[in-house]
Amino acid sequence: MNKEELKSLLEKFDAGQCTAEEVGMLESWYLQWRTDEEIDLADAEAEQRIDHIWSRLDEEPEVQKTPLRLWPRFAAAAVILIALSSGLFFYLHRGGSTSVSIAKQDVPAGGNKAYLTLADGKRIVLSDAANGELAKETGVAISKSADGQLIYTLSALSNTAKTGQPIYNKIETPKGGQYQVVLPDGTKVWLNSASSLRFPAMFTNLKKREVELNGEAYFEVAHNKKQPFIVKTARQELSVLGTHFNLSSYAEEDVTKTTLLQGAVLVHRLGNILNPIEGKDFALLKPGQQATLRKTIQTGPADIEMATAWKDGNFLFNELDLKSILQQLSRWYNVEVDYSHVPENRFFTVFISRSVNLSKVLEMLEIAGGIQFEIDQKTIKVINLKH
């Protein structure tokens, strides 16, 4: 896009005449301009107008998660509310009986467990560490709060070494673990089980705030229009200025899902990327949308409740296939799954707390779908499948 084309689009935008595709082109240009030193935009008026695009994004309303509802397609099913000592959960009863005893060896729920690796290679087991200050690096103090958060507090010093390069930390959650970290810029990140996040110990003097994610995390990004926030996964790169979103990108799954709650997100597919300004291999999300990446990026309405239930301490499976459900259970309860008898054509709708033992979740799946499980040697097995 040359300067004249840019000015023309900016004039259309100010007049409220841009199509959704044209707005996406402008927003994509803005992020490229902010992060690419080779792009020269000398026109101050053009800069002011481009900034105006992102100021509009600040006005985007947050997508409010509605109270859990029972889906219309199951209106004819009997809805049962059960109170357990560990909390409340809903499930849909379709008939059939549960097994007398699922567990030969029951498995408790996961919890706050994570490991922090500092720039010098020192590894801290956060679940064992006492509350308070854990370590100091150049320009930053790292502490653990009473509620299990990892917090970075900046000093007046720079985090760049003599080479001028940032120093990096890495936080990892094992299977059966989760953790929350507050990054140096104030961005809040919730890490789901079997996930890792690599990030600079400070963002000061960096052109962009770039982090690397493996697994799943929920982000509340601190707004900074002069310093875009970039999240890289194995399959995609995501660019934002300040927003709330959930990103799931596990290596063992063939799909990456980005779910947006607030602000705007620009998603690029990595590998053989064509010109993103032409609208190929990228997607611009608005609140309430989800980008699904397999070979290409597809966008559509998001199921906000299902995408973020884990962050709120729940499982929510809304017409989800059994293999995907068992993958989530495997990560949270740190168990193996025998997939040899797992059907591909069974879908389940269940809502239950993540704090209950594994046997309770499997009981709900049994009642909801005419199937029986067994937990043997920390392995989930399908032992009876009713058609």
Secondary structure, DSSP 8 states (H G I E B T S, - for coil): --HHHHHHHHHHHHTT---HHHHHHHHHHHHHHHH-TT-----HHHHHHHHHHHHHHTTS-----------GGGTTSEEEEEEETTEEEEEEE-S----S--BSS-----EE--EEE-TTS-EEETTTS-SEEEEEETTEEEEE-TTSEEEEEE-SS--B-TTS-B-EEEEEE-TTEEEEEE-TTS-EEEE-SSEEEEEES--TT-SSEEEEEEEEEEEE----TTS-EEEE-SSEEEEESS-EEEEEE-TTSS-EEEEEEES-EEEEE-SS---GGGTSSEEEE-TTEEEEESSSEEEEE--HHHHHGGGGTEEEEEEEEHHHHHHHHHHHHT-EE-GGG--SS-EEEEEEETTS-HHHHHHHHHHHHTEEEEEETTEEEEEEE--
